[in-house]
Amino acid sequence: MNKHIKKVAIIGSGIMGSGIACHFANIGVEVLLLDIVPRALSDKEKAKGLTLEDKAVRNRLVNDALTAALKSKPSPIYHKNFAHRITTGNLEDDIAKVAKVDWIIEVVVERLDIKKTVFENLEKHRTPGTLITSNTSGIPIKFMSEGRSDDFQKHFCGTHFFNPARYLKLFEIIPGPQTAPEVLDFLNGYGEQFLGKTSVVAKDTPAFIGNRIGIFSIQSLFHMIKDMGMTVEEVDKLTGPVIGRPKSATFRTVDVVGLDTLVHVANGIAENCKDDEQHALFQLPDFINTLMENKWLGSKSGQGFYKKSKGANGKTEILTLDLDTMDYRSKKSAKFATLELTKTIDNVVDRFKVLVGGKDKAGAFYRKSFAALFAYVSHRIPEITDELYKIDDAMKAGFGWEHGPFQIWDAIGVEEGLAIMKAENAEAAPWVAEMLASGQKSFYAVKEGATYYYDIPKKAVEKIPGQDAFIILDNIRKSNEVFKNSGVVIEDIGDGILNVEFQSKMNTIGGDVLAGLNKAIDLAEKDHQGLVVGNQAANFSVGANIGMIFMMAVEQEYDELNMAIKMFQDTMMRMRYSSIPTVSAPHGMTLGGGCELSLHADKVVAAAETYIGLVEFGVGVIPGGGGSKEFAVRAQDTFKKNDVELNVLQEYFLTIGMAKVSTSAYEAFDLGILQPGKDIVVVNKDRQIATAKAHAKLMAEAGYTQPPKRKDIKVLGKQALGMFLVGTDSMEASHYISEHDKKIANKLAYVMAGGDLSEPTRVNEQYLLDLEREAFLSLCSEKKTLERIQHMLKTGKPLRN
């Protein structure tokens, strides 16, 4: 099916509808967002003398919903200008416009009768061949398309986005009885390539895959917490980052999502899955019923399992619900000996064996909860899907789990998992024992860089489809390793391209990483065609290793510190001036030194979700790895004839001075960090390394030549410096910045102005790098800078002193 999506219609503008509309706008698609017409005037409209016939009134619901969505945090839109791609209207005046769209998505209230009425009206205006889908989270697809034409049914299915649509990657596709296979194939590919999602084709069963397993997992914990005499804090401690789940863990997640939403889905499963062997678990425990009666639904009602409260001293305190008394109390810290054993294990997947072997309450909790989860997912095949990897994909993409249930089971060991289940009176589906009896000891295997899974109907190991567009570093790290030290692994990713992958904590850049980068460039220049700097961790890099800088500064080892900064600068300049093309592939947090590395690459292939910026002011220094120099260079490159050059330089100065960080890769173009015509954005992070490799290869094949070093950089000297100093003086006088902020800003001003030269002058990059390094070093000798670095190391938060 060769189809191009240029325009979509979203029917229903609630939180979900507006979120989906924004995400289609994010990827460049035109959107028509429609909702119902209000039946009564608001007080504001009455005061203005408007009537129910006025367009502003008729479109009030849709316009208010979209405005609220665009103001919400985190933002549903990559860039504020992308909102112009959305046109609003109502279902009476504008429904005929759906004739001109390529795809209609229904996102109205979860009631079958209302959905059927909406589809009946849409069919009167829909052009045959147009895709039409429902974002239902649980109503059977087969009921919704009853009575519709053959063409409608052929092009109809469920497309379930998870909220928030921009950030959660799961895109469940649920066929109806008549859905054409080519429609499913098209949506599967479109979801992955264009929407940046993990597409999972599910069976038409209640709650599909993600919510069926996710709600079971939460309900199981709801019942277990009382049985094991545990507190809300203890469960959240055990079900958060330690096992690769979001920081919000279990109860904080329920507060954010809204308890009513969870209860609605749980009730739906309880009602419609009477044959589920764990049916009793979907009944709500008493404390949940009490919360619902009290309307303690979480963030939306101001309290749930947690509640923000102002103490007598005016300080905000987070209180926790005591499930025995149903009263709020101060938070208690949760500590477990088993968790202490995992502190030295960086890879989450390697922790599971240790966790289930724990001798304390935590160990018992993990054995009980994993036994229940493993048994449950094994019994859901073939009911909700025939392929076990789809369950893992759904949990990772829809609930933010780092590993799916079968991956966790593999990490513990399939046989060990069965032994734990037996001890907990849980039983796996018969196919698991059959798999082991056939000699297959794990659910997954990696061969030649690809992931294979155990196919239950075929009773054989099969390759997971759709991997060819990706390079999965976990799969090739061992087999394709070219060089390794404690900071990096260099892999051969084929076609003459190397990839250098950071392996340090939070991917910080220290001596080993810099040595690894230099080694990678040496190897690429000698025997290869190009270099990608990319990884598939949660964040690209949080910047330079400030712990190392702090130690040197405290010990007053200024010669060593000077050498370390010079090595950083020299490495960045090698990224810019080498005989092979260098491509940076940032994603997630790309701060400080991570940003500087991207500034110096020949090309940046950024994931859409890249939060990039020069944040050094927060630790009391200026960017010292070439960032301050590069911003001075980029400012002068944008000087136009008859331009007010000082204004251009000031914009770049403020980006560093205010430690601005983009909230998406598209915003990074506004900040001057990414450059139009040179750098690109990919929506699906899984494709990023492969795309970066393709661009490195393309540049090499086009005849890449090492660029000559710059000697033509125009700096403005005293003229710019004077303006900056007056500005920082007035900001300090008006208490906008502290005295130390002013000192840092003045040092940056000196570098970006090119020093106190008496007139505008042409200089080379090394001149600016020397000024930058000198300023960085002098700030490292300041007591207040050391206090800022120490505070950041201790708390992870910036100090304003």
ABEGO torsion letter per residue (X at the ends): XBBBBABBBBBEABAAAAAAAAAAAAAGBBBBBBBBBBABBBAAAAAAGBBAABAAAAAAAAAAAAAAAAABOBBABABAAAAAABBBBBAAAAAAAAAABABBBBABBBBAAAAAAAAAAAAAABBBGBBBBBABAABBAAAAABGBBAAAAAABBBBBBBOBAAABABBBBBBBAABBAAAAAAAAAAAAAAAGBBBBBBBBBBGEAAAAAAAAAAAAAAAAAAAAGBBAAAAAAAABAAAGBBAAEAAAAAAAAEAAAAAAAAAAAAAABAABAAAAAABBBAAAAAAAAAGBAEAAAGBBABBBBBBAAGBBBBBBBBAAAGBBBBBBBBBBAAAAAAAABABAAAAAAAAAABABAAAAAAAAAAAAAAAAAAAAOAAABABAAAAAAAAAAAAGBABBAAAAAAAAEAAAAAAAAAAAGBBBBAAAAAAAAAGBABABBBBGGBBBBBBAAAGBBBBBBGAAABBBAAAAAAAABABBBAABBBBBAEGGBBBBBBABBGGBBBAAAAAAAAAAAAAAAAABABBBBBBABABABAEBBAAAAAAAAAAGBAAAAAAAAAAAAAAAAAAABBABBBBBBBBEBBBEAAAAAAAABABBBBBABBBBBBAAAAAGBBBAAGAAAAAAAAAAAABBBGBBAAAAAAAAAAAAAAGBBBABAAAAAAAGABBBGABBBBABAAAAAAAAAAAAAAAAAAGBBBBBBBAABBBAEAAAAAAAAAAAAAAAAAGABBAAAAAAAAAAAAAAAGEABABBBBBBAAAAAAAAAAAAAAAAABAAAAAAAAAAAAAGBBBBX
